[in-house]
Amino acid sequence: MKSQKHLQIFMAFLVGVLFAAGLAISGMTQPHKVIAFLQIGEGWDPSLMFVMIGAIPVHAISYRWIRGRPSPLFDTKWHVPQSKEVTKPLLIGSALFGLGWGLGGYCPGPGIASVGAGSLQAMTFVFAMMAGMILYFIFDKKFGVNTSSK
Amino acid sequence: MAGHLLWALAGGALIGLASSLMLIFNGRVTGVSGIANGFLGFASGEKAWRGAFLGGLILGGFLMSQWRPALFENFTNRSWGVLVVAGLIVGFGTVMGSGCTSGHGVCGIARLSPRSIVATIVFMAVGFLTATAFKYLAGM
């Protein structure tokens, strides 16, 4: 099992590098392109829509491929979320994410990749994002919002 | 088709491929917010692969920036204050909502998860509203 852990770590690293490359090539690490997609009106840029059109069908193929398989290749079990219930935290959290995304033009993936590129704006965003995540852990501990789902 | 749209498709396909590798080999969803907050929140036993992914993301960003620095330019002119507020809200919201564009938007929709479809509709709608309102209120 120890060798599997090392393989998982290697694969996760490779996936991260490829993911960053995909983000950069797609234009999503340029926040003005994201904002140009999210700002309705003159100068609308449909690029982000095309990123999803590229990503979703390609990824959907892998879900077909794994169907019926008892486990992934480097692990003994699957870790894919199974819940189907639409909850209040899902709705409110998603709305908040949309708010922050529309304000800054960064979301987690492009933000972190851009840290590697040396972007000060991205570093500012990501640092604040980590603080926001920790704030939520504290909030959840006090008010028990997400303890049932996830 | 305009060149930038072809690049968007190509980049998207690479994102889809990377997520597929994570699924087929590690059995996991590539939700960047989930991986990041898991790295922050979990006990040491669960940090290794998450740290490796985040490290890969950062290294990938570095390598791509060496190849084409223009891919990381930011012409939005958002102030530092706005970036901080945006980051705080994104961090808070993605943990509460259990995902972001990669986790819900790509991986969740690819498997037709009802939660992810709803989440994506919500964050897209609010994203559109927020960015558009910002344009009219702040002039950018």
Chai-1 contact restraints between the chains, C-beta under 6 A:
chainA,res_idxA,chainB,res_idxB,connection_type,confidence,min_distance_angstrom,max_distance_angstrom,comment,restraint_id
A,Q8,B,N26,contact,1.0,0.0,6.0,A-B,restraint_1
A,Q8,B,W49,contact,1.0,0.0,6.0,A-B,restraint_2
A,I9,B,A48,contact,1.0,0.0,6.0,A-B,restraint_3
A,I9,B,W49,contact,1.0,0.0,6.0,A-B,restraint_4
A,I9,B,A52,contact,1.0,0.0,6.0,A-B,restraint_5
A,M11,B,F25,contact,1.0,0.0,6.0,A-B,restraint_6
A,M11,B,N26,contact,1.0,0.0,6.0,A-B,restraint_7
A,A12,B,W49,contact,1.0,0.0,6.0,A-B,restraint_8
A,A12,B,A52,contact,1.0,0.0,6.0,A-B,restraint_9
A,A12,B,F53,contact,1.0,0.0,6.0,A-B,restraint_10
A,F13,B,A52,contact,1.0,0.0,6.0,A-B,restraint_11
A,F13,B,G56,contact,1.0,0.0,6.0,A-B,restraint_12
A,V15,B,A18,contact,1.0,0.0,6.0,A-B,restraint_13
A,V15,B,L21,contact,1.0,0.0,6.0,A-B,restraint_14
A,V15,B,M22,contact,1.0,0.0,6.0,A-B,restraint_15
A,G16,B,F53,contact,1.0,0.0,6.0,A-B,restraint_16
A,G16,B,G56,contact,1.0,0.0,6.0,A-B,restraint_17
A,G16,B,L57,contact,1.0,0.0,6.0,A-B,restraint_18
A,V17,B,G56,contact,1.0,0.0,6.0,A-B,restraint_19
A,V17,B,L59,contact,1.0,0.0,6.0,A-B,restraint_20
A,V17,B,G60,contact,1.0,0.0,6.0,A-B,restraint_21
A,L18,B,A18,contact,1.0,0.0,6.0,A-B,restraint_22
A,F19,B,A18,contact,1.0,0.0,6.0,A-B,restraint_23
A,A20,B,L57,contact,1.0,0.0,6.0,A-B,restraint_24
A,A20,B,G60,contact,1.0,0.0,6.0,A-B,restraint_25
A,A20,B,G61,contact,1.0,0.0,6.0,A-B,restraint_26
A,A21,B,G60,contact,1.0,0.0,6.0,A-B,restraint_27
A,A21,B,M64,contact,1.0,0.0,6.0,A-B,restraint_28
A,G22,B,G11,contact,1.0,0.0,6.0,A-B,restraint_29
A,G22,B,L14,contact,1.0,0.0,6.0,A-B,restraint_30
A,G22,B,I15,contact,1.0,0.0,6.0,A-B,restraint_31
A,G22,B,A18,contact,1.0,0.0,6.0,A-B,restraint_32
A,A24,B,M64,contact,1.0,0.0,6.0,A-B,restraint_33
A,A24,B,L71,contact,1.0,0.0,6.0,A-B,restraint_34
A,I25,B,W7,contact,1.0,0.0,6.0,A-B,restraint_35
A,I25,B,A10,contact,1.0,0.0,6.0,A-B,restraint_36
A,I25,B,G11,contact,1.0,0.0,6.0,A-B,restraint_37
A,S26,B,A8,contact,1.0,0.0,6.0,A-B,restraint_38
A,S26,B,G11,contact,1.0,0.0,6.0,A-B,restraint_39
A,S26,B,G12,contact,1.0,0.0,6.0,A-B,restraint_40
A,G27,B,A8,contact,1.0,0.0,6.0,A-B,restraint_41
A,T29,B,L71,contact,1.0,0.0,6.0,A-B,restraint_42
A,T29,B,F72,contact,1.0,0.0,6.0,A-B,restraint_43
A,Q30,B,E73,contact,1.0,0.0,6.0,A-B,restraint_44
A,P31,B,N74,contact,1.0,0.0,6.0,A-B,restraint_45
A,P31,B,T76,contact,1.0,0.0,6.0,A-B,restraint_46
A,H32,B,F75,contact,1.0,0.0,6.0,A-B,restraint_47
A,H32,B,T76,contact,1.0,0.0,6.0,A-B,restraint_48
A,I35,B,T76,contact,1.0,0.0,6.0,A-B,restraint_49
A,I35,B,A131,contact,1.0,0.0,6.0,A-B,restraint_50
A,L38,B,G127,contact,1.0,0.0,6.0,A-B,restraint_51
A,L38,B,F128,contact,1.0,0.0,6.0,A-B,restraint_52
A,L38,B,A131,contact,1.0,0.0,6.0,A-B,restraint_53
A,Q39,B,A131,contact,1.0,0.0,6.0,A-B,restraint_54
A,Q39,B,T132,contact,1.0,0.0,6.0,A-B,restraint_55
A,Q39,B,K135,contact,1.0,0.0,6.0,A-B,restraint_56
A,I40,B,F128,contact,1.0,0.0,6.0,A-B,restraint_57
A,I40,B,T132,contact,1.0,0.0,6.0,A-B,restraint_58
A,S47,B,H4,contact,1.0,0.0,6.0,A-B,restraint_59
A,S47,B,A8,contact,1.0,0.0,6.0,A-B,restraint_60
A,F50,B,L5,contact,1.0,0.0,6.0,A-B,restraint_61
A,F50,B,A8,contact,1.0,0.0,6.0,A-B,restraint_62
A,F50,B,L9,contact,1.0,0.0,6.0,A-B,restraint_63
A,V51,B,A8,contact,1.0,0.0,6.0,A-B,restraint_64
A,V51,B,G12,contact,1.0,0.0,6.0,A-B,restraint_65
A,G54,B,L9,contact,1.0,0.0,6.0,A-B,restraint_66
A,G54,B,G12,contact,1.0,0.0,6.0,A-B,restraint_67
A,G54,B,A13,contact,1.0,0.0,6.0,A-B,restraint_68
A,A55,B,G12,contact,1.0,0.0,6.0,A-B,restraint_69
A,A55,B,I15,contact,1.0,0.0,6.0,A-B,restraint_70
A,A55,B,G16,contact,1.0,0.0,6.0,A-B,restraint_71
A,A55,B,V106,contact,1.0,0.0,6.0,A-B,restraint_72
A,I56,B,V106,contact,1.0,0.0,6.0,A-B,restraint_73
A,I56,B,I109,contact,1.0,0.0,6.0,A-B,restraint_74
A,I56,B,A110,contact,1.0,0.0,6.0,A-B,restraint_75
A,V58,B,A13,contact,1.0,0.0,6.0,A-B,restraint_76
A,V58,B,G16,contact,1.0,0.0,6.0,A-B,restraint_77
A,V58,B,L17,contact,1.0,0.0,6.0,A-B,restraint_78
A,H59,B,G16,contact,1.0,0.0,6.0,A-B,restraint_79
A,H59,B,S19,contact,1.0,0.0,6.0,A-B,restraint_80
A,H59,B,S20,contact,1.0,0.0,6.0,A-B,restraint_81
A,H59,B,V106,contact,1.0,0.0,6.0,A-B,restraint_82
A,H59,B,A110,contact,1.0,0.0,6.0,A-B,restraint_83
A,A60,B,A110,contact,1.0,0.0,6.0,A-B,restraint_84
A,S62,B,S20,contact,1.0,0.0,6.0,A-B,restraint_85
A,S62,B,L23,contact,1.0,0.0,6.0,A-B,restraint_86
A,S62,B,I24,contact,1.0,0.0,6.0,A-B,restraint_87
A,Y63,B,A110,contact,1.0,0.0,6.0,A-B,restraint_88
A,Y63,B,R111,contact,1.0,0.0,6.0,A-B,restraint_89
A,P72,B,F25,contact,1.0,0.0,6.0,A-B,restraint_90
A,P72,B,N26,contact,1.0,0.0,6.0,A-B,restraint_91
A,P72,B,G27,contact,1.0,0.0,6.0,A-B,restraint_92
A,L73,B,F25,contact,1.0,0.0,6.0,A-B,restraint_93
A,F74,B,F25,contact,1.0,0.0,6.0,A-B,restraint_94
A,F74,B,N26,contact,1.0,0.0,6.0,A-B,restraint_95
A,D75,B,N26,contact,1.0,0.0,6.0,A-B,restraint_96
A,D75,B,G27,contact,1.0,0.0,6.0,A-B,restraint_97
A,W78,B,G27,contact,1.0,0.0,6.0,A-B,restraint_98
A,H79,B,G27,contact,1.0,0.0,6.0,A-B,restraint_99
A,H79,B,R28,contact,1.0,0.0,6.0,A-B,restraint_100
A,V80,B,V29,contact,1.0,0.0,6.0,A-B,restraint_101
A,K84,B,P114,contact,1.0,0.0,6.0,A-B,restraint_102
A,V86,B,R115,contact,1.0,0.0,6.0,A-B,restraint_103
A,V86,B,V118,contact,1.0,0.0,6.0,A-B,restraint_104
A,P89,B,M96,contact,1.0,0.0,6.0,A-B,restraint_105
A,L90,B,G97,contact,1.0,0.0,6.0,A-B,restraint_106
A,L90,B,R115,contact,1.0,0.0,6.0,A-B,restraint_107
A,L90,B,A119,contact,1.0,0.0,6.0,A-B,restraint_108
A,L91,B,V122,contact,1.0,0.0,6.0,A-B,restraint_109
A,G93,B,G93,contact,1.0,0.0,6.0,A-B,restraint_110
A,G93,B,M96,contact,1.0,0.0,6.0,A-B,restraint_111
A,G93,B,G97,contact,1.0,0.0,6.0,A-B,restraint_112
A,S94,B,G97,contact,1.0,0.0,6.0,A-B,restraint_113
A,S94,B,A119,contact,1.0,0.0,6.0,A-B,restraint_114
A,S94,B,V122,contact,1.0,0.0,6.0,A-B,restraint_115
A,S94,B,F123,contact,1.0,0.0,6.0,A-B,restraint_116
A,A95,B,V122,contact,1.0,0.0,6.0,A-B,restraint_117
A,A95,B,V126,contact,1.0,0.0,6.0,A-B,restraint_118
A,L96,B,I89,contact,1.0,0.0,6.0,A-B,restraint_119
A,L96,B,G93,contact,1.0,0.0,6.0,A-B,restraint_120
A,F97,B,V90,contact,1.0,0.0,6.0,A-B,restraint_121
A,F97,B,G93,contact,1.0,0.0,6.0,A-B,restraint_122
A,F97,B,T94,contact,1.0,0.0,6.0,A-B,restraint_123
A,F97,B,G97,contact,1.0,0.0,6.0,A-B,restraint_124
A,F97,B,C100,contact,1.0,0.0,6.0,A-B,restraint_125
A,F97,B,F123,contact,1.0,0.0,6.0,A-B,restraint_126
A,G98,B,F123,contact,1.0,0.0,6.0,A-B,restraint_127
A,G98,B,V126,contact,1.0,0.0,6.0,A-B,restraint_128
A,G98,B,G127,contact,1.0,0.0,6.0,A-B,restraint_129
A,L99,B,I89,contact,1.0,0.0,6.0,A-B,restraint_130
A,L99,B,V126,contact,1.0,0.0,6.0,A-B,restraint_131
A,L99,B,T130,contact,1.0,0.0,6.0,A-B,restraint_132
A,G100,B,A86,contact,1.0,0.0,6.0,A-B,restraint_133
A,G100,B,I89,contact,1.0,0.0,6.0,A-B,restraint_134
A,G100,B,V90,contact,1.0,0.0,6.0,A-B,restraint_135
A,W101,B,G127,contact,1.0,0.0,6.0,A-B,restraint_136
A,G102,B,G127,contact,1.0,0.0,6.0,A-B,restraint_137
A,G102,B,T130,contact,1.0,0.0,6.0,A-B,restraint_138
A,G102,B,A131,contact,1.0,0.0,6.0,A-B,restraint_139
A,L103,B,V82,contact,1.0,0.0,6.0,A-B,restraint_140
A,L103,B,A86,contact,1.0,0.0,6.0,A-B,restraint_141
A,L103,B,T130,contact,1.0,0.0,6.0,A-B,restraint_142
A,G104,B,R78,contact,1.0,0.0,6.0,A-B,restraint_143
A,G104,B,L83,contact,1.0,0.0,6.0,A-B,restraint_144
A,G104,B,A86,contact,1.0,0.0,6.0,A-B,restraint_145
A,G105,B,T76,contact,1.0,0.0,6.0,A-B,restraint_146
A,C107,B,C100,contact,1.0,0.0,6.0,A-B,restraint_147
A,C107,B,T101,contact,1.0,0.0,6.0,A-B,restraint_148
A,P108,B,V32,contact,1.0,0.0,6.0,A-B,restraint_149
A,P108,B,S33,contact,1.0,0.0,6.0,A-B,restraint_150
A,P108,B,A36,contact,1.0,0.0,6.0,A-B,restraint_151
A,P108,B,C100,contact,1.0,0.0,6.0,A-B,restraint_152
A,G109,B,V32,contact,1.0,0.0,6.0,A-B,restraint_153
A,G109,B,S102,contact,1.0,0.0,6.0,A-B,restraint_154
A,I112,B,L57,contact,1.0,0.0,6.0,A-B,restraint_155
A,A113,B,L57,contact,1.0,0.0,6.0,A-B,restraint_156
A,A113,B,G61,contact,1.0,0.0,6.0,A-B,restraint_157
A,S114,B,G61,contact,1.0,0.0,6.0,A-B,restraint_158
A,S114,B,F72,contact,1.0,0.0,6.0,A-B,restraint_159
A,V115,B,I58,contact,1.0,0.0,6.0,A-B,restraint_160
A,G116,B,I58,contact,1.0,0.0,6.0,A-B,restraint_161
A,G116,B,G61,contact,1.0,0.0,6.0,A-B,restraint_162
A,G116,B,F62,contact,1.0,0.0,6.0,A-B,restraint_163
A,A117,B,G61,contact,1.0,0.0,6.0,A-B,restraint_164
A,A117,B,S65,contact,1.0,0.0,6.0,A-B,restraint_165
A,A117,B,F72,contact,1.0,0.0,6.0,A-B,restraint_166
A,S119,B,F72,contact,1.0,0.0,6.0,A-B,restraint_167
A,Q121,B,N74,contact,1.0,0.0,6.0,A-B,restraint_168
A,Q121,B,L83,contact,1.0,0.0,6.0,A-B,restraint_169
A,T124,B,W80,contact,1.0,0.0,6.0,A-B,restraint_170
A,T124,B,L83,contact,1.0,0.0,6.0,A-B,restraint_171
A,F125,B,L83,contact,1.0,0.0,6.0,A-B,restraint_172
A,F125,B,G87,contact,1.0,0.0,6.0,A-B,restraint_173
A,A128,B,V84,contact,1.0,0.0,6.0,A-B,restraint_174
A,A128,B,G87,contact,1.0,0.0,6.0,A-B,restraint_175
A,A128,B,L88,contact,1.0,0.0,6.0,A-B,restraint_176
A,M129,B,G87,contact,1.0,0.0,6.0,A-B,restraint_177
A,M129,B,V90,contact,1.0,0.0,6.0,A-B,restraint_178
A,M129,B,G91,contact,1.0,0.0,6.0,A-B,restraint_179
A,G132,B,L88,contact,1.0,0.0,6.0,A-B,restraint_180
A,G132,B,G91,contact,1.0,0.0,6.0,A-B,restraint_181
A,G132,B,F92,contact,1.0,0.0,6.0,A-B,restraint_182
A,M133,B,N37,contact,1.0,0.0,6.0,A-B,restraint_183
A,M133,B,L40,contact,1.0,0.0,6.0,A-B,restraint_184
A,M133,B,G91,contact,1.0,0.0,6.0,A-B,restraint_185
A,M133,B,V95,contact,1.0,0.0,6.0,A-B,restraint_186
A,L135,B,F92,contact,1.0,0.0,6.0,A-B,restraint_187
A,Y136,B,F92,contact,1.0,0.0,6.0,A-B,restraint_188
A,Y136,B,V95,contact,1.0,0.0,6.0,A-B,restraint_189
A,Y136,B,M96,contact,1.0,0.0,6.0,A-B,restraint_190
A,F137,B,G41,contact,1.0,0.0,6.0,A-B,restraint_191
A,K150,B,S98,contact,1.0,0.0,6.0,A-B,restraint_192
